[in-house]
């Protein structure tokens, strides 16, 4: 990776261009100098051959022995430094300053001789077979008048020129190598100026890919007035934009998580393949499918409910918003409202669907209770009103003339008006409890005085009904966090209920049991009991197990509902256990007001009945 980066690519590219350029330039200089050296050598030899011709012209006019001519040419060679050859008109060598005449062939066919005979000067560069090397030849004719007497030829080996050219080539090569080193260093430095900011931006882009959008590029890289500066500014803008987008996405995700986690509605999101991509805890609790609910499953597998999954599939297949109310039986019977909203469709590609499920079981129950309450209240109010109206009309029609009938009817009107008053007072009391909210302000209350006051109030009623009320009085005070008046009203309502439905000779028992956190109070009787199917609704308004008996005894059907509301307002719980023919036990709890452990030592027995109070 070290030599594969952009910096090295730039350096290699520059070096390659410079190397090719300098090699071509050196070759051009070499060829130019070589040509110039050849031209200078030709010009020199042309001047010297003319000089030699003038010197030896007389020897062509008046021929001399070859030995003398050879000696003469050898002397001239020493002075000029060139080989001299004298050639007659038929090509025979008359004299040569270096080679014996016996080694020399006819020279008439030599190119330089032929050119000299035609043009007056002959020049040839060729390989000399005699001397076994490249040689430059220059020849001129020796003319007397119009007659050619022979030729004078000068020859110089090209080894000096080749050596000089070779030295020049090596010098150029050294210069090229030196220049390459300098240019490589400079190019590498220039490459760093370009690549260092790019490397910073690459590292920055990688950090952004990992979700770190904070700018960590030097300000110089961003302030450069070139493309690199533009790239840095673009990355900086993109990083800040991505950072804002990620913050928005994170914030929206947190909001969505809070909504889906804490909303009471069941939420399911399907992907484009119709599989579960997201669901919330409420959906698990609603469908009771925690063991099977998981992402990546089809709704039929995830919900384990055919009707629900089929409705979702039909809505998504149709690509339209649909709403339906249905009843599921497992794990518990529930009434659900299901809303399916496909995402995408006609103008955009389908990407999934949103399924929202509302559990309206309690709502439907409340609607039913409200309907029953209105019907029951109307009925309960209409009965005494109708009785009062009927007897009043009878009296107005003349029955009041009979004193016995008048008194009888007035007593009935008085009873019915009392019952009407009790119903209205109970309704007002329920409304007041509900208007105060779920809980009231509690204070430290001792249960014993509250129970004893209630027993004093109820003793006459119990005696008239032929019943005995037993109460085991704890030795120590029983402190609770409650409302004193509410506690008394709860006990009065429970005792009235037990007395009303317990035959003469029966018994009602009040028990108090303490734990570390709460106090449990039980009101038990030996009455007629409550059927099992009526137990879940016993605390509803106007719910009467035995309507004829309740009305005969003056019951309104609101007493136990008031008990439930008051106990819950004090932070406690209320429930009932009963068997038909054996009696009922009503329990309620209150928050304990003391951290002391219960004292289960000796108790005193208080019995209210006939006799009224007896200590045992």
Secondary structure, 3 states (H helix, E strand, C coil): CCCCCHHHHHHHHHHHHHHHHHHHHHHHHHHHHHHHHHHHHHHHHHHHHHHHHHHHHHHHHCCCCHHHHHHHHHHHHHHHCCEEEEEECCCCEEEECCCCHHHCCCCCCCHHHHHHHHHCCEEEEEEECCCCEEEEEEEEEEEECCEEEEEEEEEEECHHHHHHHHHHHHHHHHHHHHHHHHHHHHHHHHHHHHHHHHHHHHHHHHHHHCCCCCCCCCHHHHHCCCHHHHHHHHHHHHHHHHHHHHHHHHHHHHHHHHHHHHCCCEEEEECCCCEEEEECHHHHHHHCCCCCCCCCCEHHHHHCCHHHHHHHHHHHHHCCCEEEEEEECCCCCEEEEEEEEEECCCCCCCCEEEEEEEECHHHHHHHHHHHHHHHHHHHHHHHHHHHHHHHHHHHHCCHHHCHHHHHHHHHHHHHHHHHHHHHHHHHHHHHHHHHCCCCCCCEEEEHHHHHHHHHHHHHHHHHHCCCEEEEEECCCCCEEEECHHHHHHHHHHHHHHHHHCCCCCCEEEEEEEECCCEEEEEEEECCCCCCHHHHHHCCCCCCCCCHHHHHHCCCCCCHHHHHHHHHHHCCCCEEEEEECCCEEEEEEEEEECCCCCCCCCCCEEEEECCCCEEEC
